[in-house]
Amino acid sequence: MVTWRLFWLCSLTIIGIVLLVTFLQNTPNPTIAREVVAANTHASRSKTWRVTAKNRQEFEAEQERFLTETAEACEVTRENPEVKHELLFSSPVVVGAIVYINMEEHTSRREALVHHLKATGWWSRVPVFRMRAVARPDNGALGCFESHVHVLGWASKHVKGSVLVLEDDAVFSKTYDEVVTALNSGHTETGGRWDVMVLGQYVHQWQPLGAVYRLLHSTTTSAYLVHPTYVKNLFYHWYTHLVPRRRLAAFESEDHLDQIQISLQKRDVWVGFHQALAHQKPGESVIGHVQADNRWRANAEGTEWYDGAEVAHVLRKEEPLVRQSVAVCHVATGRYKQFVSGIQRDCAERFLKPHALSFFLFTDAPEEFPDEVHGCPIHKYLVKRQGFPGDTLYRYHYMLKAEAELKKHDFMYYTDVDYWVLESPNLQLMMPANRGLVATEHINVFDETKHTAAGHVGTPDNNPRSKAFIAPNEAMNGYYAGGVQGGGTEKFLAACRVMRDRIDDDDARGVMALWHDESHWNRYLLDSPPETVLSQSYIFPERCLSESAHEDLCRTLRNHAIEPVMLPLEKNHAQVRSA
């Protein structure tokens, strides 16, 4: 009896050790920074728009419909028709119009603002429009929210250049020339890659950016300038938060417009100034009908007036943001050329702003493409079309053709050309401080049929003849997609050289890796783990965009709170690859 007990005890001990070793081998490397998806992302779904569009075409059509409906609902009048539009042609910042929001009964505010615009020189230089504010006597915060959304909807249809939005109690703290000089400074410090410049703000968190600063958390919407490429984005974000809030019985503080904008400030480029360019005139607020004086700033150190005074104290000051150079590489031959303009426009408007962006395009028809998009240069390289899988497999070869020019950039990324950049990517994750590699976790990690008995996830190459081979007993730190990859230029080019040589070795022996470039990328990352790992938000299937999508994968993504940032477009692969 003792012998049998000893036998079972030893057996269970051995099994436990084996399981522990297996677990430790297959546990992701704890030094890899993985994107954390907040578990409570969907906590307030009753206040979040439910996307119904099934693809980019439907999404943009829906956005256009909302814009048109909103623009038609606005009551906007030109206040100074005698003024010829200068558009500030001598200035980098093109102010296409000033639109101020004013309630019908607030004639004294209207008269005061018009007088102020004339006295400060704006009236004689820029078209000025008055938009009749949406009246909500029982809910001033909702009326304010709707009014700002209406301004953006109207501006998207009628304004060329940036639109300067003012509430009717806004007052410039500086002269016209001083304001224009400050705006130009914001434009210069961001390389023109800004989204909103806030002229007067209550700052909670900010990041120095040269002579200006990037706002990460600020409130008040009394005076702000919106970049022409950002008007639709800002409209759509605010609109999709407004619609469900119209059904609320009461507004909470988190439902106010200047609270909704904070999430945008975290990801996009909202610029503030060390000296306020405008402020709200002290007086009764239409929100709550209380006396308000927003010239002050409060924090743990006390109260400071900032009616044109320098911003000296804030609640949280981050490390300075230093603009760096980023190269974005695309391969487009044959019918894939149809996707180039879309991905380059998306990247110019949203990818890693405010950093300097350059495109590297490897194509069989470089003469078909411009030399720049939105001020971002396009370096074009002629490559011979290899078809599938050649064009994707030899991406590393192509990029090394431009190695000398790529080395001039701090970071470089490859993305598939048939992608849609819906939201701004995470700067901190995609630009690690040590300029290490950045990989994207494959969507197959959610597919249990792709898990192996050895504990591998995804589909690593199991052919020992290939240089991409990963043995069953090798502990993987993850399985990664090839659609979005990169990191610090030096380290990614080093990876490209190794993978190029391995691919050439396979070619010489007539071997093809299971998933081509993806298999070689995973083999390389097994030996040289990435510094950071992006979530499936960066390879989010377009077919899962709609929240009504019933496919198991789409439900899984929603259950894991994976939100779309970059989306591979749905298409007929055989058709696109055929020519």
PyMOL commands that set and color helices and strands:
alter all, ss='L'
color gray80, all
select helices_A, chain A and resi 2-26+45-47+56-73+107-120+140-158+176-189+231-245+253-255+257-260+262-267+334-350+366-368+390-393+395-401+403-406+427-430+443-446+448-450+489-508+517-527+536-539+542-544+552-559+573-577
alter helices_A, ss='H'
color red, helices_A
select strands_A, chain A and resi 33-34+76-78+95-102+128-132+162-167+170-172+196-198+202-209+212-219+223-226+270-272+278-280+283-284+291-292+296-299+302-305+316-317+325-332+356-363+372-373+376-382+411-415+419-421+437-441+480-488+532-534+566-568
alter strands_A, ss='S'
color yellow, strands_A
deselect
rebuild
show_as cartoon
